[in-house]
Amino acid sequence: MAGINLDQIRATPLYQTLLAEFQSLRDTSYLIVAYNGREATFLGRGKYPDAPAGATLVARNLVVSGSPESVRAVIAQHQSGVSGAGRLLELAGGIAGSPPVWMVAQGGVSLPLSGNAENLNRILRLTQYVTLGVQIGSQIRAEAAAVGRNDAAGRQLEESLRAILTFAAAAGERRPEVEAALKSIAIRRDGLIVYATLATTTDSLLALMREFGGS
């Protein structure tokens, strides 16, 4: 589950580069993305004169987009007045209030990823859960916290993250923006929890995403 406060980031270069072309987000102030390992469902809060293309109006200020089954499930959940995915919502509540971009992920699972992104599954299998918060300003500041399943998993998690970072930094000559982003990443462990932080520019972050986002 991830959330983006679009009103807070709309004027930033990151939004202009990644999201400005999506006209369906024009009237959305806050976006939630829920992913169950098979498909994604998008929920938007805002002021909607009409439902955006490809979305269903659930209430005057709420729209949902996804497969027909997921849309029906969201509408039924909304009508029931009872929240679902209690554990993830509890975790999200501890992080969603401050950073404009956040994510929580259930550990112990494998996602349908390939290429460089498959490294994420190695991390998730060692964790109870992972949280991520991103502050967007003159610099991009991100902090991820991964809670190991036990002491041994916590140590292995730290070692795996450091190995991935070392390999990435040593894998040939990089563009200066990518090298700057990699050098800004710091990893530390406190008991079961492994923290990874990054502080870099928008250009460096985008270069890093392009470098490692593919296969």
N, CA, C and O of each residue as an XYZ file, in Angstrom:
860
protein
N       0.841     -1.175      0.000
C       0.000      0.000      0.000
C       0.884      1.235      0.000
O       1.871      1.310      0.732
N       0.513      2.207     -0.837
C       1.298      3.431     -0.934
C       0.364      4.622     -1.035
O      -0.768      4.500     -1.501
N       0.849      5.779     -0.594
C       0.057      6.991     -0.659
C       0.887      8.150     -1.184
O       2.083      8.241     -0.909
N       0.247      9.040     -1.943
C       0.921     10.223     -2.481
C       0.014     11.426     -2.257
O      -1.109     11.469     -2.758
N       0.510     12.403     -1.500
C      -0.207     13.661     -1.318
C       0.107     14.540     -2.524
O       1.099     15.269     -2.529
N      -0.737     14.467     -3.533
C      -0.464     15.154     -4.784
C      -0.462     16.667     -4.626
O       0.305     17.363     -5.291
N      -1.317     17.174     -3.748
C      -1.349     18.629     -3.540
C      -0.005     19.143     -3.029
O       0.407     20.251     -3.373
N       0.682     18.338     -2.205
C       1.966     18.770     -1.646
C       3.099     18.724     -2.657
O       4.049     19.500     -2.554
N       3.015     17.830     -3.628
C       4.155     17.643     -4.535
C       3.878     18.136     -5.953
O       4.750     18.030     -6.815
N       2.689     18.671     -6.216
C       2.314     19.008     -7.592
C       3.265     20.017     -8.249
O       3.492     19.968     -9.458
N       3.812     20.922     -7.450
C       4.689     21.954     -8.006
C       6.151     21.521     -8.087
O       6.993     22.305     -8.524
N       6.469     20.304     -7.680
C       7.859     19.868     -7.646
C       8.294     19.300     -8.993
O       7.458     18.813     -9.753
N       9.601     19.356     -9.303
C      10.097     18.769    -10.554
C       9.802     17.269    -10.650
O       9.587     16.752    -11.746
N       9.791     16.568     -9.513
C       9.530     15.131     -9.545
C       8.127     14.848    -10.072
O       7.940     13.945    -10.888
N       7.139     15.616     -9.609
C       5.777     15.448    -10.107
C       5.713     15.782    -11.590
O       5.114     15.045    -12.373
N       6.334     16.901    -11.976
C       6.280     17.324    -13.367
C       6.900     16.282    -14.295
O       6.465     16.123    -15.435
N       7.900     15.584    -13.813
C       8.578     14.586    -14.637
C       7.815     13.273    -14.708
O       7.735     12.662    -15.774
N       7.252     12.830    -13.582
C       6.671     11.488    -13.510
C       5.153     11.443    -13.642
O       4.616     10.461    -14.154
N       4.451     12.474    -13.195
C       3.003     12.357    -13.056
C       2.186     13.401    -13.808
O       0.986     13.213    -14.007
N       2.808     14.489    -14.225
C       2.040     15.599    -14.813
C       1.259     15.182    -16.054
O       0.208     15.755    -16.340
N       1.757     14.191    -16.798
C       1.087     13.792    -18.034
C      -0.217     13.032    -17.787
O      -1.010     12.860    -18.713
N      -0.452     12.576    -16.562
C      -1.665     11.814    -16.264
C      -2.812     12.778    -15.946
O      -2.967     13.229    -14.811
N      -3.601     13.080    -16.965
C      -4.690     14.032    -16.801
C      -5.734     13.544    -15.798
O      -6.458     14.349    -15.212
N      -5.814     12.219    -15.600
C      -6.785     11.672    -14.654
C      -6.491     12.093    -13.223
O      -7.354     11.979    -12.353
N      -5.263     12.586    -12.971
C      -4.897     13.021    -11.616
C      -5.151     14.508    -11.392
O      -4.893     15.024    -10.305
N      -5.650     15.194    -12.404
C      -5.811     16.641    -12.326
C      -6.659     17.080    -11.134
O      -6.323     18.061    -10.471
N      -7.744     16.374    -10.853
C      -8.653     16.751     -9.768
C      -8.403     15.957     -8.486
O      -9.161     16.077     -7.524
N      -7.339     15.144     -8.469
C      -7.050     14.295     -7.313
C      -6.064     14.994     -6.386
O      -5.008     15.452     -6.821
N      -6.414     15.072     -5.109
C      -5.521     15.685     -4.133
C      -4.683     14.637     -3.406
O      -3.571     14.928     -2.965
N      -5.213     13.412     -3.279
C      -4.485     12.356     -2.567
C      -4.762     11.040     -3.285
O      -5.908     10.721     -3.601
N      -3.693     10.277     -3.538
C      -3.807      9.004     -4.247
C      -3.312      7.862     -3.366
O      -2.240      7.940     -2.767
N      -4.110      6.807     -3.299
C      -3.709      5.584     -2.600
C      -3.600      4.455     -3.631
O      -4.480      4.289     -4.476
N      -2.527      3.694     -3.551
C      -2.336      2.537     -4.422
C      -2.252      1.290     -3.545
O      -1.404      1.205     -2.656
N      -3.128      0.334     -3.797
C      -3.117     -0.934     -3.060
C      -2.760     -2.050     -4.040
O      -3.330     -2.140     -5.127
N      -1.812     -2.894     -3.644
C      -1.353     -3.980     -4.514
C      -1.345     -5.273     -3.723
O      -0.783     -5.329     -2.629
N      -1.964     -6.314     -4.264
C      -2.098     -7.582     -3.539
C      -1.192     -8.677     -4.072
O      -1.377     -9.850     -3.747
N      -0.208     -8.301     -4.893
C       0.685     -9.293     -5.468
C       0.262     -9.736     -6.851
O       1.038    -10.375     -7.562
N      -0.969     -9.404     -7.246
C      -1.475     -9.768     -8.571
C      -1.917     -8.551     -9.375
O      -1.661     -8.468    -10.576
N      -2.583     -7.604     -8.711
C      -3.105     -6.443     -9.412
C      -3.127     -5.237     -8.490
O      -3.147     -5.369     -7.266
N      -3.121     -4.064     -9.096
C      -3.140     -2.812     -8.344
C      -4.519     -2.176     -8.428
O      -5.204     -2.258     -9.447
N      -4.905     -1.540     -7.327
C      -6.145     -0.775     -7.270
C      -5.795      0.643     -6.840
O      -5.000      0.842     -5.922
N      -6.399      1.639     -7.515
C      -6.080      3.032     -7.266
C      -7.306      3.736     -6.686
O      -8.407      3.638     -7.228
N      -7.095      4.449     -5.573
C      -8.164      5.224     -4.960
C      -7.736      6.679     -4.893
O      -6.643      6.994     -4.423
N      -8.600      7.561     -5.363
C      -8.278      8.978     -5.374
C      -9.267      9.776     -4.546
O     -10.468      9.507     -4.573
N      -8.762     10.761     -3.809
C      -9.612     11.696     -3.067
C      -9.412     13.086     -3.650
O      -8.281     13.514     -3.877
N     -10.498     13.778     -3.888
C     -10.399     15.103     -4.465
C     -11.775     15.697     -4.708
O     -12.759     15.279     -4.098
N     -11.837     16.675     -5.603
C     -13.097     17.297     -5.985
C     -13.352     16.942     -7.439
O     -12.677     17.443     -8.339
N     -14.329     16.077     -7.663
C     -14.555     15.517     -8.982
C     -15.888     15.978     -9.572
O     -16.947     15.573     -9.093
N     -15.844     16.821    -10.609
C     -17.087     17.152    -11.299
C     -17.660     15.932    -12.008
O     -18.875     15.773    -12.125
N     -16.765     15.081    -12.476
C     -17.125     13.800    -13.098
C     -16.020     12.807    -12.766
O     -14.919     13.192    -12.373
N     -16.329     11.529    -12.929
C     -15.310     10.511    -12.699
C     -14.225     10.625    -13.768
O     -14.555     10.742    -14.948
N     -12.932     10.594    -13.395
C     -11.863     10.603    -14.401
C     -11.980      9.392    -15.321
O     -12.600      8.390    -14.963
N     -11.390      9.488    -16.491
C     -11.427      8.387    -17.454
C     -10.880      7.109    -16.826
O      -9.799      7.107    -16.238
N     -11.632      6.036    -16.956
C     -11.205      4.746    -16.428
C     -11.460      4.538    -14.958
O     -11.089      3.499    -14.411
N     -12.097      5.515    -14.288
C     -12.362      5.408    -12.847
C     -13.857      5.403    -12.574
O     -14.662      5.802    -13.415
N     -14.209      4.944    -11.386
C     -15.607      4.891    -10.943
C     -15.786      5.808     -9.750
O     -15.005      5.756     -8.799
N     -16.805      6.641     -9.795
C     -17.093      7.556     -8.701
C     -17.790      6.793     -7.575
O     -18.901      6.295     -7.753
N     -17.132      6.704     -6.415
C     -17.688      6.010     -5.254
C     -18.497      6.982     -4.398
O     -19.566      6.637     -3.895
N     -17.986      8.180     -4.241
C     -18.659      9.271     -3.534
C     -18.234     10.565     -4.215
O     -17.417     10.539     -5.135
N     -18.771     11.679     -3.782
C     -18.469     12.945     -4.458
C     -16.982     13.269     -4.437
O     -16.476     13.942     -5.336
N     -16.282     12.791     -3.412
C     -14.847     13.100     -3.292
C     -13.967     11.864     -3.358
O     -12.812     11.908     -2.934
N     -14.496     10.750     -3.888
C     -13.739      9.497     -3.880
C     -13.968      8.731     -5.178
O     -15.106      8.499     -5.584
N     -12.849      8.336     -5.831
C     -12.947      7.517     -7.038
C     -12.054      6.291     -6.877
O     -11.120      6.284     -6.075
N     -12.362      5.254     -7.656
C     -11.562      4.035     -7.617
C     -11.343      3.562     -9.045
O     -12.213      3.712     -9.903
N     -10.165      2.986     -9.287
C      -9.824      2.448    -10.598
C      -9.098      1.125    -10.400
O      -8.263      0.991     -9.505
N      -9.422      0.154    -11.241
C      -8.789     -1.155    -11.149
C      -9.610     -2.167    -11.918
O     -10.440     -1.798    -12.749
N      -9.383     -3.438    -11.645
C     -10.177     -4.473    -12.299
C     -11.625     -4.387    -11.828
O     -11.880     -3.852    -10.749
N     -12.586     -4.898    -12.608
C     -13.984     -4.871    -12.167
C     -14.183     -5.503    -10.787
O     -14.976     -5.017     -9.981
N     -13.456     -6.590    -10.528
C     -13.599     -7.260     -9.231
C     -13.098     -6.378     -8.099
O     -13.743     -6.283     -7.055
N     -11.948     -5.729     -8.296
C     -11.404     -4.890     -7.226
C     -12.269     -3.655     -7.009
O     -12.428     -3.208     -5.873
N     -12.831     -3.096     -8.079
C     -13.714     -1.939     -7.939
C     -14.957     -2.315     -7.141
O     -15.375     -1.570     -6.255
N     -15.548     -3.466     -7.452
C     -16.727     -3.914     -6.698
C     -16.379     -4.131     -5.229
O     -17.165     -3.798     -4.342
N     -15.186     -4.695     -4.974
C     -14.782     -4.950     -3.593
C     -14.590     -3.645     -2.834
O     -14.976     -3.546     -1.669
N     -14.000     -2.644     -3.478
C     -13.796     -1.348     -2.820
C     -15.135     -0.695     -2.508
O     -15.323     -0.168     -1.412
N     -16.057     -0.722     -3.445
C     -17.367     -0.113     -3.226
C     -18.099     -0.805     -2.080
O     -18.701     -0.146     -1.232
N     -18.045     -2.146     -2.057
C     -18.689     -2.886     -0.978
C     -18.046     -2.569      0.367
O     -18.743     -2.418      1.371
N     -16.711     -2.466      0.391
C     -16.000     -2.136      1.628
C     -16.389     -0.743      2.106
O     -16.616     -0.529      3.297
N     -16.463      0.195      1.183
C     -16.835      1.576      1.529
C     -18.256      1.633      2.076
O     -18.517      2.345      3.046
N     -19.156      0.907      1.480
C     -20.546      0.904      1.932
C     -20.710      0.237      3.295
O     -21.614      0.579      4.056
N     -19.828     -0.717      3.598
C     -19.913     -1.405      4.882
C     -19.472     -0.517      6.040
O     -19.891     -0.714      7.180
N     -18.616      0.470      5.735
C     -18.110      1.351      6.783
C     -17.044      0.722      7.649
O     -16.650      1.298      8.663
N     -16.566     -0.462      7.263
C     -15.549     -1.184      8.032
C     -14.267     -1.244      7.213
O     -14.291     -1.649      6.051
N     -13.147     -0.845      7.811
C     -11.870     -0.858      7.106
C     -11.350     -2.277      6.944
O     -11.559     -3.128      7.809
N     -10.678     -2.523      5.842
C     -10.029     -3.811      5.629
C      -8.535     -3.700      5.834
O      -8.028     -2.622      6.145
N      -7.817     -4.808      5.662
C      -6.342     -4.835      5.768
C      -5.871     -4.098      7.014
O      -5.046     -3.188      6.939
N      -6.410     -4.508      8.166
C      -6.163     -3.786      9.413
C      -4.705     -3.604      9.764
O      -4.311     -2.526     10.208
N      -3.881     -4.644      9.573
C      -2.481     -4.557      9.950
C      -1.748     -3.520      9.101
O      -0.978     -2.719      9.630
N      -1.984     -3.530      7.777
C      -1.327     -2.555      6.915
C      -1.804     -1.139      7.219
O      -1.013     -0.197      7.190
N      -3.089     -0.986      7.508
C      -3.606      0.336      7.842
C      -2.989      0.848      9.146
O      -2.700      2.037      9.282
N      -2.792     -0.059     10.093
C      -2.144      0.317     11.356
C      -0.723      0.797     11.103
O      -0.302      1.812     11.658
N       0.011      0.080     10.274
C       1.374      0.479      9.940
C       1.379      1.788      9.173
O       2.217      2.655      9.423
N       0.446      1.936      8.241
C       0.369      3.161      7.455
C       0.064      4.361      8.340
O       0.559      5.460      8.094
N      -0.751      4.150      9.371
C      -1.101      5.247     10.256
C       0.091      5.836     10.973
O       0.062      6.999     11.376
N       1.145      5.046     11.137
C       2.334      5.537     11.815
C       3.258      6.343     10.932
O       4.197      6.970     11.422
N       3.001      6.336      9.615
C       3.914      7.014      8.706
C       3.213      7.974      7.761
O       3.843      8.902      7.253
N       1.920      7.774      7.513
C       1.240      8.502      6.438
C       1.003      9.970      6.744
O       0.748     10.743      5.821
N       1.077     10.386      7.998
C       0.737     11.766      8.322
C       1.780     12.790      7.946
O       1.447     13.960      7.760
N       3.053     12.383      7.827
C       4.121     13.359      7.634
C       4.652     13.414      6.208
O       4.477     14.444      5.556
N       5.291     12.369      5.683
C       5.864     12.493      4.342
C       4.776     12.508      3.273
O       3.765     11.822      3.422
N       4.960     13.278      2.196
C       3.954     13.317      1.133
C       3.894     12.044      0.303
O       2.901     11.791     -0.379
N       4.954     11.239      0.359
C       4.968      9.950     -0.326
C       5.357      8.880      0.689
O       6.366      9.019      1.379
N       4.564      7.814      0.783
C       4.851      6.765      1.759
C       4.429      5.414      1.200
O       3.664      5.330      0.239
N       4.943      4.363      1.820
C       4.590      3.009      1.409
C       4.739      2.070      2.596
O       5.634      2.248      3.422
N       3.876      1.079      2.685
C       4.042     -0.027      3.623
C       3.867     -1.318      2.830
O       3.011     -1.398      1.949
N       4.672     -2.319      3.139
C       4.610     -3.592      2.425
C       4.683     -4.740      3.410
O       5.496     -4.730      4.335
N       3.835     -5.721      3.208
C       3.851     -6.932      4.021
C       5.079     -7.753      3.680
O       5.392     -7.925      2.502
N       5.775     -8.256      4.665
C       6.946     -9.083      4.423
C       6.590    -10.537      4.191
O       5.421    -10.921      4.227
N       7.622    -11.345      3.952
C       7.423    -12.775      3.779
C       6.705    -13.159      2.513
O       6.130    -14.246      2.447
N       6.714    -12.306      1.497
C       5.997    -12.583      0.252
C       6.943    -12.437     -0.931
O       8.041    -11.895     -0.803
N       6.499    -12.929     -2.084
C       7.238    -12.754     -3.333
C       6.323    -12.081     -4.330
O       5.187    -12.510     -4.532
N       6.814    -11.028     -4.954
C       6.051    -10.291     -5.941
C       6.499    -10.691     -7.344
O       7.628    -11.151     -7.517
N       5.643    -10.527     -8.342
C       6.008    -10.904     -9.719
C       6.944     -9.874    -10.343
O       6.539     -9.097    -11.208
N       8.197     -9.875     -9.895
C       9.185     -8.907    -10.357
C      10.264     -9.626    -11.159
O      10.439    -10.840    -11.058
N      10.980     -8.843    -11.955
C      12.061     -9.426    -12.741
C      13.202     -8.425    -12.831
O      13.046     -7.258    -12.472
N      14.344     -8.887    -13.309
C      15.491     -8.002    -13.464
C      15.996     -7.503    -12.127
O      15.947     -8.217    -11.126
N      16.489     -6.257    -12.117
C      17.015     -5.676    -10.886
C      15.966     -5.598     -9.791
O      16.285     -5.719     -8.608
N      14.699     -5.392    -10.190
C      13.629     -5.244     -9.197
C      13.414     -6.517     -8.383
O      12.818     -6.469     -7.307
N      13.895     -7.654     -8.887
C      13.705     -8.916     -8.168
C      14.448     -8.925     -6.839
O      14.125     -9.716     -5.953
N      15.453     -8.041     -6.691
C      16.143     -7.928     -5.407
C      15.181     -7.568     -4.284
O      15.427     -7.898     -3.123
N      14.076     -6.886     -4.627
C      13.098     -6.531     -3.602
C      12.512     -7.770     -2.949
O      12.237     -7.754     -1.749
N      12.313     -8.849     -3.708
C      11.770    -10.080     -3.127
C      12.729    -10.682     -2.105
O      12.292    -11.244     -1.100
N      14.026    -10.570     -2.354
C      15.011    -11.070     -1.395
C      14.867    -10.334     -0.070
O      15.044    -10.921      0.997
N      14.547     -9.052     -0.144
C      14.369     -8.253      1.065
C      13.074     -8.624      1.766
O      13.062     -8.855      2.975
N      11.977     -8.683      1.007
C      10.666     -8.936      1.605
C      10.595    -10.299      2.298
O       9.932    -10.440      3.326
N      11.275    -11.295      1.739
C      11.224    -12.628      2.336
C      11.865    -12.675      3.721
O      11.582    -13.583      4.502
N      12.723    -11.707      4.031
C      13.403    -11.679      5.321
C      12.669    -10.826      6.353
O      13.060    -10.801      7.520
N      11.613    -10.128      5.941
C      11.005     -9.130      6.805
C       9.605     -9.482      7.276
O       8.903    -10.289      6.668
N       9.217     -8.841      8.396
C       7.821     -8.833      8.797
C       7.059     -7.801      7.983
O       5.951     -8.056      7.513
N       7.663     -6.640      7.824
C       7.086     -5.586      6.998
C       8.149     -4.532      6.712
O       9.192     -4.482      7.364
N       7.861     -3.696      5.724
C       8.766     -2.612      5.320
C       7.960     -1.318      5.222
O       6.839     -1.322      4.713
N       8.521     -0.222      5.704
C       7.895      1.084      5.525
C       8.860      2.010      4.797
O      10.078      1.851      4.877
N       8.291      2.980      4.087
C       9.098      3.952      3.359
C       8.401      5.307      3.435
O       7.196      5.406      3.206
N       9.159      6.339      3.754
C       8.653      7.703      3.730
C       9.585      8.571      2.905
O      10.806      8.463      3.024
N       9.015      9.433      2.067
C       9.816     10.279      1.178
C       9.385     11.733      1.330
O       8.218     12.071      1.131
N      10.338     12.584      1.685
C      10.118     14.020      1.736
C      10.672     14.632      0.445
O      11.781     14.310      0.020
N       9.881     15.518     -0.172
C      10.270     16.083     -1.463
C      10.364     17.597     -1.342
O       9.373     18.275     -1.072
N      11.580     18.119     -1.547
C      11.808     19.556     -1.491
C      12.960     19.895     -2.402
O      13.039     19.379     -3.517
N      13.871     20.766     -1.944
C      15.060     21.049     -2.739
C      15.912     19.795     -2.878
O      16.657     19.646     -3.847
N      15.800     18.892     -1.902
C      16.391     17.558     -1.978
C      15.306     16.520     -1.775
O      14.251     16.807     -1.209
N      15.577     15.306     -2.245
C      14.716     14.160     -1.981
C      15.307     13.418     -0.793
O      16.456     12.977     -0.837
N      14.519     13.283      0.267
C      14.975     12.556      1.456
C      14.047     11.371      1.700
O      12.841     11.541      1.882
N      14.613     10.185      1.701
C      13.820      8.977      1.874
C      14.398      8.139      3.007
O      15.616      8.044      3.161
N      13.513      7.532      3.802
C      13.945      6.605      4.836
C      13.068      5.367      4.786
O      11.844      5.446      4.892
N      13.714      4.227      4.623
C      13.032      2.935      4.642
C      13.418      2.196      5.910
O      14.566      2.260      6.349
N      12.458      1.494      6.495
C      12.707      0.673      7.679
C      12.166     -0.721      7.408
O      10.979     -0.894      7.129
N      13.028     -1.696      7.490
C      12.645     -3.089      7.261
C      12.802     -3.855      8.572
O      13.888     -3.892      9.150
N      11.723     -4.460      9.033
C      11.726     -5.180     10.306
C      11.943     -6.663     10.032
O      11.095     -7.319      9.427
N      13.084     -7.192     10.479
C      13.415     -8.583     10.230
C      12.488     -9.555     10.943
O      11.892     -9.220     11.967
N      12.371    -10.747     10.403
C      11.485    -11.760     10.989
C      12.037    -12.290     12.304
O      11.275    -12.748     13.156
N      13.348    -12.232     12.478
C      14.013    -12.628     13.720
C      15.421    -12.026     13.679
O      15.776    -11.327     12.731
N      16.218    -12.305     14.718
C      17.566    -11.726     14.781
C      18.427    -12.124     13.587
O      19.121    -11.294     13.000
N      18.370    -13.407     13.240
C      19.185    -13.884     12.120
C      18.747    -13.221     10.817
O      19.579    -12.846      9.991
N      17.443    -13.083     10.644
C      16.936    -12.440      9.433
C      17.335    -10.971      9.402
O      17.642    -10.434      8.338
N      17.333    -10.314     10.563
C      17.754     -8.924     10.622
C      19.194     -8.748     10.180
O      19.514     -7.831      9.424
N      20.071     -9.641     10.661
C      21.483     -9.566     10.252
C      21.626     -9.852      8.755
O      22.364     -9.165      8.049
N      20.906    -10.882      8.283
C      20.985    -11.221      6.859
C      20.425    -10.098      5.996
O      20.920     -9.836      4.900
N      19.394     -9.444      6.499
C      18.794     -8.324      5.782
C      19.806     -7.189      5.612
O      19.959     -6.638      4.523
N      20.488     -6.852      6.701
C      21.502     -5.802      6.617
C      22.600     -6.192      5.639
O      23.012     -5.386      4.805
N      23.077     -7.443      5.743
C      24.143     -7.903      4.857
C      23.697     -7.874      3.395
O      24.469     -7.500      2.513
N      22.447     -8.272      3.144
C      21.933     -8.284      1.769
C      21.853     -6.873      1.200
O      22.231     -6.638      0.053
N      21.360     -5.936      2.005
C      21.263     -4.556      1.538
C      22.641     -3.972      1.250
O      22.839     -3.291      0.244
N      23.587     -4.243      2.137
C      24.934     -3.727      1.916
C      25.557     -4.361      0.674
O      26.267     -3.689     -0.074
N      25.296     -5.651      0.451
C      25.840     -6.330     -0.725
C      25.245     -5.761     -2.008
O      25.955     -5.545     -2.990
N      23.933     -5.520     -1.990
C      23.281     -4.938     -3.169
C      23.855     -3.561     -3.470
O      24.135     -3.236     -4.624
N      24.029     -2.750     -2.423
C      24.559     -1.405     -2.607
C      26.002     -1.444     -3.099
O      26.379     -0.678     -3.986
N      26.809     -2.339     -2.522
C      28.204     -2.466     -2.947
C      28.297     -2.899     -4.395
O      29.093     -2.358     -5.163
N      27.483     -3.877     -4.771
C      27.486     -4.365     -6.157
C      27.064     -3.252     -7.104
O      27.668     -3.065     -8.160
N      26.017     -2.510     -6.721
C      25.535     -1.427     -7.586
C      26.599     -0.366     -7.769
O      26.792      0.143     -8.873
N      27.294     -0.027     -6.687
C      28.320      1.015     -6.761
C      29.531      0.567     -7.568
O      30.228      1.394     -8.155
N      29.785     -0.746     -7.599
C      30.994     -1.253     -8.256
C      30.739     -1.744     -9.677
O      31.673     -2.159    -10.364
N      29.485     -1.701    -10.125
C      29.137     -2.310    -11.416
C      29.449     -1.373    -12.577
O      28.547     -0.932    -13.290
N      30.722     -1.076    -12.758
C      31.143     -0.298    -13.910
C      30.984      1.191    -13.706
O      30.540      1.650    -12.654
N      31.356      1.943    -14.741
C      31.306      3.397    -14.678
C      29.861      3.878    -14.762
O      29.114      3.464    -15.649
N      29.477      4.740    -13.851
C      28.118      5.257    -13.788
C      28.083      6.730    -14.178
O      29.098      7.426    -14.138
N      26.896      7.187    -14.554
C      26.703      8.624    -14.732
C      26.913      9.310    -13.386
O      26.611      8.715    -12.352
N      27.424     10.553    -13.364
C      27.675     11.258    -12.096
C      26.438     11.347    -11.211
O      26.544     11.267     -9.987
N      25.247     11.516    -11.832
C      24.028     11.624    -11.029
C      23.732     10.315    -10.300
O      23.301     10.324     -9.147
N      23.967      9.184    -10.982
C      23.725      7.876    -10.363
C      24.718      7.641     -9.236
O      24.338      7.174     -8.163
N      25.987      7.959     -9.470
C      27.002      7.781     -8.436
C      26.700      8.641     -7.217
O      26.893      8.201     -6.084
N      26.226      9.867     -7.443
C      25.886     10.752     -6.325
C      24.754     10.173     -5.501
O      24.794     10.228     -4.272
N      23.737      9.614     -6.161
C      22.613      9.025     -5.436
C      23.050      7.802     -4.640
O      22.654      7.631     -3.487
N      23.872      6.949     -5.259
C      24.340      5.746     -4.564
C      25.178      6.106     -3.338
O      25.048      5.478     -2.287
N      26.034      7.112     -3.473
C      26.892      7.507     -2.351
C      26.094      8.117     -1.209
O      26.565      8.143     -0.072
N      24.892      8.609     -1.493
C      24.084      9.237     -0.441
C      23.331      8.219      0.409
O      22.766      8.578      1.442
N      23.316      6.949     -0.014
C      22.567      5.914      0.708
C      23.361      5.438      1.916
O      24.537      5.094      1.803
N      22.706      5.420      3.070
C      23.332      4.927      4.308
C      22.462      3.814      4.892
O      21.234      3.889      4.856
N      23.108      2.795      5.421
C      22.405      1.641      5.987
C      22.883      1.414      7.414
O      24.083      1.448      7.687
N      21.948      1.184      8.316
C      22.300      0.845      9.695
C      21.242     -0.097     10.258
O      20.108     -0.141      9.781
N      21.637     -0.846     11.279
C      20.710     -1.796     11.905
C      20.599     -1.511     13.388
O      21.594     -1.221     14.053
N      19.385     -1.595     13.901
C      19.108     -1.453     15.327
C      18.230     -2.632     15.734
O      17.006     -2.572     15.622
N      18.868     -3.710     16.209
C      18.118     -4.911     16.559
C      17.509     -5.551     15.332
O      18.219     -5.889     14.385
N      16.185     -5.721     15.343
C      15.500     -6.337     14.216
C      15.332     -5.388     13.034
O      15.082     -5.836     11.915
N      15.465     -4.084     13.268
C      15.125     -3.095     12.249
C      16.372     -2.634     11.502
O      17.370     -2.243     12.106
N      16.290     -2.689     10.188
C      17.354     -2.180      9.327
C      16.837     -0.928      8.623
O      15.788     -0.947      7.979
N      17.594      0.159      8.759
C      17.213      1.436      8.161
C      18.089      1.710      6.941
O      19.294      1.456      6.955
N      17.471      2.226      5.901
C      18.209      2.706      4.732
C      17.729      4.118      4.434
O      16.530      4.346      4.276
N      18.649      5.058      4.357
C      18.290      6.450      4.093
C      18.990      6.937      2.834
O      20.075      6.475      2.479
N      18.338      7.884      2.172
C      18.876      8.491      0.962
C      18.559      9.974      0.987
O      17.450     10.372      1.345
N      19.528     10.790      0.607
C      19.319     12.235      0.488
C      20.047     12.689     -0.766
O      21.278     12.690     -0.810
N      19.289     13.075     -1.786
C      19.903     13.416     -3.059
C      19.029     14.401     -3.817
O      17.970     14.796     -3.328
N      19.458     14.797     -4.993
C      18.693     15.730     -5.808
C      17.666     14.977     -6.650
O      17.740     13.758     -6.808
N      16.715     15.723     -7.182
C      15.713     15.110     -8.054
C      16.370     14.474     -9.269
O      16.017     13.357     -9.648
N      17.321     15.169     -9.885
C      17.985     14.637    -11.078
C      18.713     13.335    -10.777
O      18.678     12.398    -11.573
N      19.378     13.282     -9.614
C      20.106     12.065     -9.251
C      19.152     10.917     -8.984
O      19.423      9.781     -9.373
N      18.029     11.202     -8.320
C      17.046     10.155     -8.051
C      16.460      9.616     -9.346
O      16.342      8.401     -9.510
N      16.095     10.492    -10.259
C      15.543     10.047    -11.538
C      16.560      9.221    -12.323
O      16.204      8.227    -12.955
N      17.821      9.636    -12.281
C      18.869      8.869    -12.961
C      19.021      7.489    -12.335
O      19.218      6.500    -13.041
N      18.929      7.426    -11.001
C      19.024      6.139    -10.304
C      17.850      5.239    -10.666
O      18.029      4.039    -10.873
N      16.656      5.808    -10.744
C      15.473      5.031    -11.110
C      15.587      4.491    -12.527
O      15.219      3.347    -12.791
N      16.092      5.310    -13.435
C      16.271      4.837    -14.820
C      17.327      3.745    -14.905
O      17.192      2.801    -15.683
N      18.377      3.875    -14.104
C      19.481      2.912    -14.148
C      19.067      1.539    -13.673
O      19.450      0.529    -14.263
N      18.272      1.496    -12.591
C      17.960      0.208    -11.963
C      16.490     -0.181    -12.094
O      16.079     -1.214    -11.565
N      15.710      0.615    -12.776
C      14.297      0.272    -12.917
C      14.029     -0.781    -13.962
O      12.971     -1.410    -13.940
N      14.947     -0.993    -14.872
C      14.747     -1.993    -15.910
C      15.392     -3.299    -15.549
O      15.809     -3.513    -14.411
N      15.472     -4.176    -16.534
C      16.080     -5.491    -16.318
C      17.584     -5.416    -16.543
O      18.279     -6.423    -16.409
